[in-house]
């Protein structure tokens, strides 16, 4: 039986960019729906089965971040942000609102398709709720048993390191903002105390990475947060 095409909704007000996206996505066999503003996008999202959203932040009638927040009240389908905004705080806001990833304009076709593949692959997975064990290379993490093995040797993690690793694993493959991690691991009162996070990320890398200075498991998304990878094929997304 032939596989159903992936339905993608592009919400982008700049027609040349929108047409470029439609053309390149259709060339890959995807079914593409397009909207020039947030209102059209929200209407299409409510009336069509959409597998993935590509949303520009600078929409004429509603900020893309607000559209993401509205969509997240009823759908968990992956959302990738299209951003020409230079300030990292604006990208962080979009990720905190519920976006899974972002593409900075201008972007290339190869990067676009790589990020789509990763987002769709993670959407098809059950995630940590269905998988209690994660693996990458010679590292195996068993959350049920609270056990980490690296090259067959047991690795001790502190309670805080377990909480941080768990918070990343719940959104494996996604960018998780520093503010969100600080809230989840240390509580709302620590949301601005990024030095806590940097210290514990460094400790986790020392324990999990073969080369902590060149991580392949726990990656930094500069100015935004961190991303946990468990599939070697996703290394192209490290950025």
Long-range contacts (C-beta under 8 A, 24 or more apart in sequence): 5-29, 5-30, 5-31, 6-30, 6-31, 6-51, 6-52, 6-120, 7-31, 7-32, 7-33, 7-48, 7-49, 7-50, 7-51, 7-52, 8-32, 8-33, 8-50, 8-51, 8-52, 8-53, 8-54, 8-116, 9-33, 9-34, 9-35, 9-41, 9-44, 9-45, 9-48, 9-50, 9-52, 9-53, 9-54, 10-34, 10-35, 10-54, 11-35, 11-37, 11-38, 11-40, 11-41, 11-53, 11-54, 11-55, 11-56, 11-59, 11-64, 11-67, 12-36, 12-54, 12-55, 12-56, 12-82, 13-37, 13-56, 13-58, 13-59, 13-60, 14-56, 17-56, 17-82, 17-105, 21-54, 21-112, 24-109, 24-112, 24-113, 28-113, 36-60, 37-61, 37-62, 38-62, 38-63, 38-64, 38-66, 38-67, 41-67, 42-67, 42-70, 42-71, 45-71, 45-75, 50-75, 50-77, 51-77, 51-78, 51-120, 51-123, 52-77, 52-78, 52-79, 52-80, 52-116, 52-119, 52-120, 52-123, 53-77, 53-78, 53-79, 53-80, 54-80, 54-82, 54-103, 55-79, 55-80, 55-81, 55-82, 55-99, 56-81, 56-82, 56-83, 57-81, 57-82, 57-83, 57-84, 57-85, 57-90, 57-94, 58-84, 58-85, 64-94, 65-90, 65-93, 65-94, 65-97, 66-97, 68-94, 68-97, 68-98, 68-99, 69-97, 69-98, 71-98, 72-97, 72-98, 77-123, 78-119, 78-120, 78-122, 78-123, 80-115, 80-116, 80-119, 82-107, 88-222, 88-223, 88-224, 91-223, 91-224, 92-177, 92-178, 92-179, 92-223, 92-224, 92-225, 95-175, 95-176, 95-177, 95-180, 95-224, 95-225, 96-177, 96-179, 96-180, 100-174, 100-175, 101-174, 101-175, 101-237, 102-175, 114-236, 114-237, 115-237, 118-173, 118-234, 118-237, 121-173, 121-231, 121-234, 122-172, 122-173, 122-174, 127-170, 127-171, 127-172, 128-166, 128-169, 128-170, 128-172, 134-169, 134-172, 134-230, 135-230, 136-216, 136-217, 136-229, 136-230, 136-231, 136-232, 137-210, 137-216, 137-217, 137-232, 138-210, 139-208, 139-217, 141-165, 141-169, 143-169, 148-207, 148-208, 150-207, 150-208, 155-207, 155-208, 156-207, 157-204, 157-207, 158-203, 160-185, 160-200, 161-200, 161-203, 161-204, 161-207, 164-197, 164-200, 164-201, 164-204, 165-204, 165-228, 168-218, 168-226, 168-227, 168-228, 169-228, 171-228, 172-228, 172-229, 172-230, 173-227, 173-228, 173-229, 173-230, 173-231, 173-234, 173-237, 174-227, 175-221, 175-224, 175-225, 175-226, 175-227, 176-225, 176-226, 176-227, 176-228, 177-224, 177-225, 178-224, 178-225, 178-226, 179-225, 180-225, 181-225, 181-226, 201-226
